[in-house]
């Protein structure tokens, strides 16, 4: 269920968990029972600790903190192989 924030004039902000179909523009303050209007606040999208949130956090973290890679890609040689030629004229060319 969504969490809605209301602001009491005397007591300050408080949260109410209610289904979207039952939300009202005002509700009674739990401390003083005064009618309090609903406040418009930013959505709390990053509040959960679900597996999906952990994946999103990890993905966002790789943008600023990429993992350090050491060594070559597994299964590939570290240096590119030199082409092998069988032409005898190539033996007379200078080597680097």
Biopython code that builds the backbone (N, CA, C, O; Angstrom):
import numpy as np
from Bio.PDB.StructureBuilder import StructureBuilder

atoms = [
    (1, "UNK", "N", (0.831, -1.179, 0.000)),
    (1, "UNK", "CA", (0.000, 0.000, 0.000)),
    (1, "UNK", "C", (0.877, 1.244, 0.000)),
    (1, "UNK", "O", (1.949, 1.249, 0.604)),
    (2, "UNK", "N", (0.433, 2.285, -0.664)),
    (2, "UNK", "CA", (1.197, 3.534, -0.675)),
    (2, "UNK", "C", (1.203, 4.197, 0.702)),
    (2, "UNK", "O", (0.312, 3.986, 1.525)),
    (3, "UNK", "N", (2.220, 4.988, 0.915)),
    (3, "UNK", "CA", (2.370, 5.739, 2.157)),
    (3, "UNK", "C", (2.130, 7.211, 1.838)),
    (3, "UNK", "O", (2.818, 7.780, 0.989)),
    (4, "UNK", "N", (1.173, 7.825, 2.502)),
    (4, "UNK", "CA", (0.818, 9.222, 2.260)),
    (4, "UNK", "C", (1.259, 10.069, 3.442)),
    (4, "UNK", "O", (1.171, 9.641, 4.593)),
    (5, "UNK", "N", (1.732, 11.274, 3.150)),
    (5, "UNK", "CA", (2.162, 12.180, 4.208)),
    (5, "UNK", "C", (1.119, 13.275, 4.394)),
    (5, "UNK", "O", (0.660, 13.891, 3.432)),
    (6, "UNK", "N", (0.759, 13.500, 5.644)),
    (6, "UNK", "CA", (-0.164, 14.565, 6.026)),
    (6, "UNK", "C", (0.576, 15.510, 6.963)),
    (6, "UNK", "O", (1.524, 15.105, 7.636)),
    (7, "UNK", "N", (0.143, 16.778, 7.007)),
    (7, "UNK", "CA", (0.785, 17.769, 7.879)),
    (7, "UNK", "C", (-0.242, 18.367, 8.835)),
    (7, "UNK", "O", (-1.197, 19.028, 8.428)),
    (8, "UNK", "N", (-0.011, 18.112, 10.109)),
    (8, "UNK", "CA", (-0.843, 18.693, 11.152)),
    (8, "UNK", "C", (-0.272, 20.070, 11.495)),
    (8, "UNK", "O", (0.946, 20.233, 11.580)),
    (9, "UNK", "N", (-1.136, 21.048, 11.691)),
    (9, "UNK", "CA", (-0.686, 22.407, 12.007)),
    (9, "UNK", "C", (0.039, 22.428, 13.351)),
    (9, "UNK", "O", (1.031, 23.140, 13.506)),
    (10, "UNK", "N", (-0.445, 21.655, 14.320)),
    (10, "UNK", "CA", (0.138, 21.662, 15.666)),
    (10, "UNK", "C", (1.269, 20.650, 15.832)),
    (10, "UNK", "O", (2.287, 20.965, 16.449)),
    (11, "UNK", "N", (1.110, 19.444, 15.293)),
    (11, "UNK", "CA", (2.057, 18.347, 15.564)),
    (11, "UNK", "C", (3.108, 18.142, 14.475)),
    (11, "UNK", "O", (4.141, 17.528, 14.743)),
    (12, "UNK", "N", (2.882, 18.626, 13.277)),
    (12, "UNK", "CA", (3.836, 18.439, 12.193)),
    (12, "UNK", "C", (3.443, 17.290, 11.278)),
    (12, "UNK", "O", (2.302, 16.827, 11.318)),
    (13, "UNK", "N", (4.384, 16.820, 10.447)),
    (13, "UNK", "CA", (4.049, 15.782, 9.463)),
    (13, "UNK", "C", (3.909, 14.397, 10.093)),
    (13, "UNK", "O", (4.556, 14.079, 11.091)),
    (14, "UNK", "N", (3.044, 13.583, 9.479)),
    (14, "UNK", "CA", (2.894, 12.176, 9.862)),
    (14, "UNK", "C", (2.491, 11.395, 8.623)),
    (14, "UNK", "O", (1.955, 11.964, 7.671)),
    (15, "UNK", "N", (2.750, 10.087, 8.633)),
    (15, "UNK", "CA", (2.482, 9.219, 7.487)),
    (15, "UNK", "C", (1.279, 8.330, 7.768)),
    (15, "UNK", "O", (1.042, 7.917, 8.903)),
    (16, "UNK", "N", (0.527, 8.046, 6.712)),
    (16, "UNK", "CA", (-0.617, 7.144, 6.786)),
    (16, "UNK", "C", (-0.512, 6.172, 5.617)),
    (16, "UNK", "O", (-0.347, 6.588, 4.471)),
    (17, "UNK", "N", (-0.608, 4.888, 5.906)),
    (17, "UNK", "CA", (-0.609, 3.864, 4.867)),
    (17, "UNK", "C", (-2.065, 3.522, 4.551)),
    (17, "UNK", "O", (-2.813, 3.094, 5.430)),
    (18, "UNK", "N", (-2.458, 3.712, 3.297)),
    (18, "UNK", "CA", (-3.844, 3.465, 2.893)),
    (18, "UNK", "C", (-3.870, 3.054, 1.430)),
    (18, "UNK", "O", (-3.000, 3.462, 0.661)),
    (19, "UNK", "N", (-4.866, 2.244, 1.025)),
    (19, "UNK", "CA", (-4.989, 1.913, -0.388)),
    (19, "UNK", "C", (-5.321, 3.160, -1.204)),
    (19, "UNK", "O", (-5.904, 4.111, -0.684)),
    (20, "UNK", "N", (-4.954, 3.152, -2.462)),
    (20, "UNK", "CA", (-5.174, 4.320, -3.317)),
    (20, "UNK", "C", (-6.655, 4.660, -3.446)),
    (20, "UNK", "O", (-7.003, 5.826, -3.631)),
    (21, "UNK", "N", (-7.522, 3.671, -3.352)),
    (21, "UNK", "CA", (-8.956, 3.923, -3.487)),
    (21, "UNK", "C", (-9.557, 4.542, -2.226)),
    (21, "UNK", "O", (-10.647, 5.111, -2.283)),
    (22, "UNK", "N", (-8.871, 4.441, -1.096)),
    (22, "UNK", "CA", (-9.420, 4.935, 0.172)),
    (22, "UNK", "C", (-8.737, 6.198, 0.676)),
    (22, "UNK", "O", (-9.046, 6.647, 1.780)),
    (23, "UNK", "N", (-7.829, 6.782, -0.080)),
    (23, "UNK", "CA", (-7.108, 7.967, 0.387)),
    (23, "UNK", "C", (-8.043, 9.174, 0.376)),
    (23, "UNK", "O", (-8.860, 9.343, -0.530)),
    (24, "UNK", "N", (-7.899, 10.011, 1.409)),
    (24, "UNK", "CA", (-8.741, 11.203, 1.533)),
    (24, "UNK", "C", (-7.859, 12.445, 1.508)),
    (24, "UNK", "O", (-6.672, 12.360, 1.823)),
    (25, "UNK", "N", (-8.416, 13.601, 1.138)),
    (25, "UNK", "CA", (-7.606, 14.828, 1.125)),
    (25, "UNK", "C", (-7.230, 15.308, 2.525)),
    (25, "UNK", "O", (-6.224, 16.000, 2.684)),
    (26, "UNK", "N", (-8.018, 14.954, 3.542)),
    (26, "UNK", "CA", (-7.672, 15.286, 4.929)),
    (26, "UNK", "C", (-7.902, 14.057, 5.789)),
    (26, "UNK", "O", (-8.712, 13.194, 5.449)),
    (27, "UNK", "N", (-7.186, 13.978, 6.903)),
    (27, "UNK", "CA", (-7.368, 12.884, 7.856)),
    (27, "UNK", "C", (-7.055, 13.395, 9.253)),
    (27, "UNK", "O", (-6.436, 14.447, 9.413)),
    (28, "UNK", "N", (-7.479, 12.657, 10.251)),
    (28, "UNK", "CA", (-7.268, 13.070, 11.639)),
    (28, "UNK", "C", (-5.833, 12.788, 12.063)),
    (28, "UNK", "O", (-5.277, 11.733, 11.757)),
    (29, "UNK", "N", (-5.248, 13.735, 12.763)),
    (29, "UNK", "CA", (-3.889, 13.579, 13.290)),
    (29, "UNK", "C", (-3.922, 12.511, 14.385)),
    (29, "UNK", "O", (-4.820, 12.542, 15.227)),
    (30, "UNK", "N", (-2.969, 11.561, 14.404)),
    (30, "UNK", "CA", (-2.986, 10.521, 15.431)),
    (30, "UNK", "C", (-2.683, 11.062, 16.833)),
    (30, "UNK", "O", (-3.038, 10.417, 17.819)),
    (31, "UNK", "N", (-2.041, 12.220, 16.944)),
    (31, "UNK", "CA", (-1.684, 12.758, 18.258)),
    (31, "UNK", "C", (-2.779, 13.649, 18.837)),
    (31, "UNK", "O", (-3.129, 13.518, 20.010)),
    (32, "UNK", "N", (-3.332, 14.574, 18.004)),
    (32, "UNK", "CA", (-4.291, 15.546, 18.546)),
    (32, "UNK", "C", (-5.680, 15.443, 17.924)),
    (32, "UNK", "O", (-6.584, 16.169, 18.338)),
    (33, "UNK", "N", (-5.873, 14.577, 16.957)),
    (33, "UNK", "CA", (-7.153, 14.328, 16.283)),
    (33, "UNK", "C", (-7.652, 15.516, 15.468)),
    (33, "UNK", "O", (-8.829, 15.552, 15.109)),
    (34, "UNK", "N", (-6.803, 16.478, 15.168)),
    (34, "UNK", "CA", (-7.195, 17.608, 14.320)),
    (34, "UNK", "C", (-7.146, 17.184, 12.857)),
    (34, "UNK", "O", (-6.321, 16.351, 12.482)),
    (35, "UNK", "N", (-8.011, 17.741, 12.035)),
    (35, "UNK", "CA", (-8.007, 17.433, 10.603)),
    (35, "UNK", "C", (-6.744, 18.018, 9.968)),
    (35, "UNK", "O", (-6.437, 19.198, 10.133)),
    (36, "UNK", "N", (-6.021, 17.166, 9.241)),
    (36, "UNK", "CA", (-4.744, 17.575, 8.642)),
    (36, "UNK", "C", (-4.793, 17.345, 7.144)),
    (36, "UNK", "O", (-5.227, 16.280, 6.706)),
    (37, "UNK", "N", (-4.359, 18.315, 6.338)),
    (37, "UNK", "CA", (-4.375, 18.141, 4.878)),
    (37, "UNK", "C", (-3.218, 17.258, 4.409)),
    (37, "UNK", "O", (-2.170, 17.167, 5.048)),
    (38, "UNK", "N", (-3.454, 16.615, 3.272)),
    (38, "UNK", "CA", (-2.412, 15.773, 2.684)),
    (38, "UNK", "C", (-1.351, 16.664, 2.062)),
    (38, "UNK", "O", (-1.678, 17.661, 1.417)),
    (39, "UNK", "N", (-0.094, 16.317, 2.247)),
    (39, "UNK", "CA", (1.027, 17.091, 1.711)),
    (39, "UNK", "C", (1.482, 16.477, 0.395)),
    (39, "UNK", "O", (1.430, 15.260, 0.216)),
    (40, "UNK", "N", (1.922, 17.314, -0.508)),
    (40, "UNK", "CA", (2.485, 16.846, -1.779)),
    (40, "UNK", "C", (3.993, 16.755, -1.589)),
    (40, "UNK", "O", (4.662, 17.767, -1.379)),
    (41, "UNK", "N", (4.520, 15.549, -1.663)),
    (41, "UNK", "CA", (5.953, 15.313, -1.453)),
    (41, "UNK", "C", (6.515, 14.507, -2.608)),
    (41, "UNK", "O", (5.773, 14.019, -3.460)),
    (42, "UNK", "N", (7.818, 14.375, -2.628)),
    (42, "UNK", "CA", (8.487, 13.574, -3.658)),
    (42, "UNK", "C", (8.191, 12.095, -3.414)),
    (42, "UNK", "O", (8.057, 11.683, -2.262)),
    (43, "UNK", "N", (8.088, 11.290, -4.473)),
    (43, "UNK", "CA", (7.843, 9.861, -4.280)),
    (43, "UNK", "C", (9.048, 9.185, -3.640)),
    (43, "UNK", "O", (10.192, 9.555, -3.903)),
    (44, "UNK", "N", (8.788, 8.219, -2.822)),
    (44, "UNK", "CA", (9.849, 7.483, -2.118)),
    (44, "UNK", "C", (10.133, 6.193, -2.880)),
    (44, "UNK", "O", (9.750, 5.103, -2.454)),
    (45, "UNK", "N", (10.800, 6.337, -3.995)),
    (45, "UNK", "CA", (11.026, 5.184, -4.865)),
    (45, "UNK", "C", (12.150, 4.290, -4.375)),
    (45, "UNK", "O", (12.108, 3.081, -4.606)),
    (46, "UNK", "N", (13.137, 4.832, -3.719)),
    (46, "UNK", "CA", (14.287, 4.036, -3.296)),
    (46, "UNK", "C", (14.189, 3.545, -1.875)),
    (46, "UNK", "O", (15.225, 3.324, -1.247)),
    (47, "UNK", "N", (13.005, 3.364, -1.333)),
    (47, "UNK", "CA", (12.847, 2.987, 0.063)),
    (47, "UNK", "C", (12.914, 1.476, 0.277)),
    (47, "UNK", "O", (13.220, 1.039, 1.386)),
    (48, "UNK", "N", (12.643, 0.679, -0.725)),
    (48, "UNK", "CA", (12.597, -0.765, -0.543)),
    (48, "UNK", "C", (13.968, -1.404, -0.628)),
    (48, "UNK", "O", (14.880, -0.834, -1.228)),
    (49, "UNK", "N", (14.128, -2.563, -0.046)),
    (49, "UNK", "CA", (15.375, -3.313, -0.131)),
    (49, "UNK", "C", (15.101, -4.654, -0.800)),
    (49, "UNK", "O", (15.558, -5.696, -0.329)),
    (50, "UNK", "N", (14.369, -4.623, -1.877)),
    (50, "UNK", "CA", (14.069, -5.840, -2.609)),
    (50, "UNK", "C", (15.257, -6.206, -3.490)),
    (50, "UNK", "O", (16.210, -5.437, -3.622)),
    (51, "UNK", "N", (15.187, -7.372, -4.081)),
    (51, "UNK", "CA", (16.253, -7.807, -4.988)),
    (51, "UNK", "C", (16.348, -6.869, -6.189)),
    (51, "UNK", "O", (17.443, -6.582, -6.671)),
    (52, "UNK", "N", (15.210, -6.397, -6.665)),
    (52, "UNK", "CA", (15.218, -5.474, -7.805)),
    (52, "UNK", "C", (15.908, -4.167, -7.443)),
    (52, "UNK", "O", (16.646, -3.618, -8.261)),
    (53, "UNK", "N", (15.687, -3.661, -6.244)),
    (53, "UNK", "CA", (16.342, -2.423, -5.809)),
    (53, "UNK", "C", (17.852, -2.626, -5.691)),
    (53, "UNK", "O", (18.625, -1.729, -6.028)),
    (54, "UNK", "N", (18.278, -3.801, -5.214)),
    (54, "UNK", "CA", (19.718, -4.075, -5.112)),
    (54, "UNK", "C", (20.359, -4.103, -6.492)),
    (54, "UNK", "O", (21.474, -3.609, -6.661)),
    (55, "UNK", "N", (19.676, -4.674, -7.482)),
    (55, "UNK", "CA", (20.206, -4.709, -8.847)),
    (55, "UNK", "C", (20.289, -3.296, -9.420)),
    (55, "UNK", "O", (21.283, -2.941, -10.053)),
    (56, "UNK", "N", (19.254, -2.490, -9.202)),
    (56, "UNK", "CA", (19.273, -1.113, -9.696)),
    (56, "UNK", "C", (20.384, -0.306, -9.036)),
    (56, "UNK", "O", (21.060, 0.475, -9.707)),
    (57, "UNK", "N", (20.582, -0.481, -7.739)),
    (57, "UNK", "CA", (21.657, 0.227, -7.039)),
    (57, "UNK", "C", (23.020, -0.198, -7.562)),
    (57, "UNK", "O", (23.900, 0.639, -7.763)),
    (58, "UNK", "N", (23.195, -1.492, -7.781)),
    (58, "UNK", "CA", (24.468, -1.997, -8.292)),
    (58, "UNK", "C", (24.737, -1.474, -9.700)),
    (58, "UNK", "O", (25.867, -1.103, -10.020)),
    (59, "UNK", "N", (23.717, -1.444, -10.531)),
    (59, "UNK", "CA", (23.868, -0.943, -11.891)),
    (59, "UNK", "C", (24.207, 0.541, -11.896)),
    (59, "UNK", "O", (25.063, 0.980, -12.665)),
    (60, "UNK", "N", (23.556, 1.302, -11.059)),
    (60, "UNK", "CA", (23.845, 2.738, -10.981)),
    (60, "UNK", "C", (25.251, 2.985, -10.444)),
    (60, "UNK", "O", (25.919, 3.931, -10.862)),
    (61, "UNK", "N", (25.700, 2.144, -9.524)),
    (61, "UNK", "CA", (27.031, 2.308, -8.941)),
    (61, "UNK", "C", (28.130, 2.049, -9.976)),
    (61, "UNK", "O", (29.195, 2.660, -9.889)),
    (62, "UNK", "N", (27.906, 1.170, -10.945)),
    (62, "UNK", "CA", (28.936, 0.879, -11.940)),
    (62, "UNK", "C", (29.196, 2.053, -12.868)),
    (62, "UNK", "O", (30.245, 2.102, -13.510)),
    (63, "UNK", "N", (28.266, 3.006, -12.956)),
    (63, "UNK", "CA", (28.484, 4.178, -13.804)),
    (63, "UNK", "C", (29.578, 5.067, -13.244)),
    (63, "UNK", "O", (30.346, 5.655, -14.005)),
    (64, "UNK", "N", (29.661, 5.173, -11.926)),
    (64, "UNK", "CA", (30.669, 6.046, -11.310)),
    (64, "UNK", "C", (31.833, 5.274, -10.711)),
    (64, "UNK", "O", (32.903, 5.843, -10.501)),
    (65, "UNK", "N", (31.646, 3.986, -10.430)),
    (65, "UNK", "CA", (32.698, 3.175, -9.824)),
    (65, "UNK", "C", (32.841, 1.861, -10.594)),
    (65, "UNK", "O", (32.460, 0.812, -10.075)),
    (66, "UNK", "N", (33.374, 1.888, -11.808)),
    (66, "UNK", "CA", (33.473, 0.634, -12.560)),
    (66, "UNK", "C", (34.452, -0.326, -11.905)),
    (66, "UNK", "O", (35.419, 0.089, -11.266)),
    (67, "UNK", "N", (34.193, -1.587, -12.068)),
    (67, "UNK", "CA", (35.075, -2.611, -11.517)),
    (67, "UNK", "C", (36.407, -2.587, -12.259)),
    (67, "UNK", "O", (36.445, -2.371, -13.470)),
    (68, "UNK", "N", (37.494, -2.810, -11.534)),
    (68, "UNK", "CA", (38.822, -2.803, -12.135)),
    (68, "UNK", "C", (39.064, -4.162, -12.773)),
    (68, "UNK", "O", (38.856, -5.204, -12.150)),
    (69, "UNK", "N", (39.500, -4.135, -14.011)),
    (69, "UNK", "CA", (39.771, -5.364, -14.741)),
    (69, "UNK", "C", (41.269, -5.598, -14.732)),
    (69, "UNK", "O", (42.049, -4.717, -15.094)),
    (70, "UNK", "N", (41.661, -6.781, -14.319)),
    (70, "UNK", "CA", (43.081, -7.118, -14.339)),
    (70, "UNK", "C", (43.266, -8.339, -15.231)),
    (70, "UNK", "O", (42.620, -9.370, -15.048)),
    (71, "UNK", "N", (44.140, -8.197, -16.175)),
    (71, "UNK", "CA", (44.414, -9.307, -17.066)),
    (71, "UNK", "C", (43.578, -9.244, -18.331)),
    (71, "UNK", "O", (42.752, -8.351, -18.520)),
    (72, "UNK", "N", (43.819, -10.208, -19.176)),
    (72, "UNK", "CA", (43.130, -10.265, -20.459)),
    (72, "UNK", "C", (41.784, -10.957, -20.302)),
    (72, "UNK", "O", (41.473, -11.524, -19.254)),
    (73, "UNK", "N", (41.014, -10.897, -21.340)),
    (73, "UNK", "CA", (39.729, -11.569, -21.360)),
    (73, "UNK", "C", (39.988, -13.069, -21.339)),
    (73, "UNK", "O", (40.844, -13.540, -22.088)),
    (74, "UNK", "N", (39.290, -13.830, -20.520)),
    (74, "UNK", "CA", (39.530, -15.275, -20.461)),
    (74, "UNK", "C", (39.294, -15.934, -21.817)),
    (74, "UNK", "O", (38.326, -15.633, -22.516)),
    (75, "UNK", "N", (40.185, -16.822, -22.159)),
    (75, "UNK", "CA", (40.048, -17.564, -23.397)),
    (75, "UNK", "C", (40.664, -16.894, -24.607)),
    (75, "UNK", "O", (40.623, -17.452, -25.703)),
    (76, "UNK", "N", (41.234, -15.713, -24.437)),
    (76, "UNK", "CA", (41.852, -15.010, -25.559)),
    (76, "UNK", "C", (43.322, -14.787, -25.232)),
    (76, "UNK", "O", (43.665, -14.575, -24.069)),
    (77, "UNK", "N", (44.192, -14.831, -26.227)),
    (77, "UNK", "CA", (45.613, -14.598, -25.964)),
    (77, "UNK", "C", (45.864, -13.150, -25.549)),
    (77, "UNK", "O", (45.116, -12.247, -25.926)),
    (78, "UNK", "N", (46.934, -12.938, -24.763)),
    (78, "UNK", "CA", (47.257, -11.596, -24.281)),
    (78, "UNK", "C", (47.776, -10.702, -25.403)),
    (78, "UNK", "O", (47.452, -9.515, -25.436)),
    (79, "UNK", "N", (48.549, -11.228, -26.295)),
    (79, "UNK", "CA", (49.064, -10.450, -27.421)),
    (79, "UNK", "C", (48.507, -11.049, -28.705)),
    (79, "UNK", "O", (48.332, -12.263, -28.802)),
    (80, "UNK", "N", (48.233, -10.214, -29.673)),
    (80, "UNK", "CA", (47.716, -10.769, -30.923)),
    (80, "UNK", "C", (48.796, -11.613, -31.601)),
    (80, "UNK", "O", (49.966, -11.229, -31.599)),
    (81, "UNK", "N", (48.430, -12.728, -32.166)),
    (81, "UNK", "CA", (49.426, -13.580, -32.825)),
    (81, "UNK", "C", (49.960, -12.914, -34.088)),
    (81, "UNK", "O", (49.241, -12.205, -34.793)),
    (82, "UNK", "N", (51.219, -13.159, -34.348)),
    (82, "UNK", "CA", (51.825, -12.632, -35.573)),
    (82, "UNK", "C", (51.430, -13.518, -36.740)),
    (82, "UNK", "O", (51.390, -14.741, -36.606)),
    (83, "UNK", "N", (51.144, -12.923, -37.863)),
    (83, "UNK", "CA", (50.790, -13.754, -39.014)),
    (83, "UNK", "C", (52.002, -14.573, -39.471)),
    (83, "UNK", "O", (53.121, -14.065, -39.539)),
    (84, "UNK", "N", (51.763, -15.803, -39.770)),
    (84, "UNK", "CA", (52.827, -16.700, -40.225)),
    (84, "UNK", "C", (52.821, -16.706, -41.747)),
    (84, "UNK", "O", (51.792, -16.927, -42.385)),
    (85, "UNK", "N", (53.984, -16.458, -42.302)),
    (85, "UNK", "CA", (54.109, -16.479, -43.749)),
    (85, "UNK", "C", (55.074, -17.587, -44.156)),
    (85, "UNK", "O", (56.025, -17.893, -43.438)),
    (86, "UNK", "N", (54.823, -18.159, -45.274)),
    (86, "UNK", "CA", (55.712, -19.209, -45.787)),
    (86, "UNK", "C", (56.464, -18.757, -47.024)),
    (86, "UNK", "O", (57.137, -19.557, -47.675)),
    (87, "UNK", "N", (56.352, -17.475, -47.351)),
    (87, "UNK", "CA", (57.056, -16.937, -48.514)),
    (87, "UNK", "C", (58.533, -16.776, -48.154)),
    (87, "UNK", "O", (58.838, -16.067, -47.196)),
    (88, "UNK", "N", (59.473, -17.409, -48.887)),
    (88, "UNK", "CA", (60.896, -17.324, -48.546)),
    (88, "UNK", "C", (61.462, -15.913, -48.684)),
    (88, "UNK", "O", (62.476, -15.608, -48.055)),
    (89, "UNK", "N", (60.853, -15.048, -49.477)),
    (89, "UNK", "CA", (61.366, -13.687, -49.628)),
    (89, "UNK", "C", (61.173, -12.876, -48.341)),
    (89, "UNK", "O", (61.917, -11.927, -48.090)),
    (90, "UNK", "N", (60.205, -13.237, -47.549)),
    (90, "UNK", "CA", (59.950, -12.497, -46.313)),
    (90, "UNK", "C", (61.062, -12.700, -45.284)),
    (90, "UNK", "O", (61.221, -11.872, -44.388)),
    (91, "UNK", "N", (61.826, -13.772, -45.393)),
    (91, "UNK", "CA", (62.923, -14.020, -44.448)),
    (91, "UNK", "C", (64.029, -12.990, -44.590)),
    (91, "UNK", "O", (64.762, -12.729, -43.636)),
    (92, "UNK", "N", (64.155, -12.402, -45.773)),
    (92, "UNK", "CA", (65.227, -11.427, -46.009)),
    (92, "UNK", "C", (64.839, -10.014, -45.555)),
    (92, "UNK", "O", (65.694, -9.129, -45.532)),
    (93, "UNK", "N", (63.597, -9.789, -45.202)),
    (93, "UNK", "CA", (63.166, -8.466, -44.759)),
    (93, "UNK", "C", (63.688, -8.193, -43.346)),
    (93, "UNK", "O", (63.849, -9.120, -42.552)),
    (94, "UNK", "N", (63.952, -6.918, -43.032)),
    (94, "UNK", "CA", (64.416, -6.605, -41.675)),
    (94, "UNK", "C", (63.302, -6.853, -40.661)),
    (94, "UNK", "O", (62.117, -6.679, -40.945)),
    (95, "UNK", "N", (63.726, -7.264, -39.476)),
    (95, "UNK", "CA", (62.757, -7.541, -38.413)),
    (95, "UNK", "C", (62.722, -6.382, -37.434)),
    (95, "UNK", "O", (63.740, -5.729, -37.205)),
    (96, "UNK", "N", (61.573, -6.126, -36.863)),
    (96, "UNK", "CA", (61.491, -5.009, -35.910)),
    (96, "UNK", "C", (62.164, -5.328, -34.588)),
    (96, "UNK", "O", (62.179, -4.491, -33.685)),
]
sb = StructureBuilder()
sb.init_structure("model")
sb.init_model(0)
sb.init_chain("A")
sb.init_seg("    ")
for serial, (resi, resn, name, xyz) in enumerate(atoms, 1):
    if name == "N":
        sb.init_residue(resn, " ", resi, " ")
    sb.init_atom(name, np.array(xyz, "f"), 0.0, 1.0, " ", f" {name:<3s}", serial, name[0])
structure = sb.get_structure()
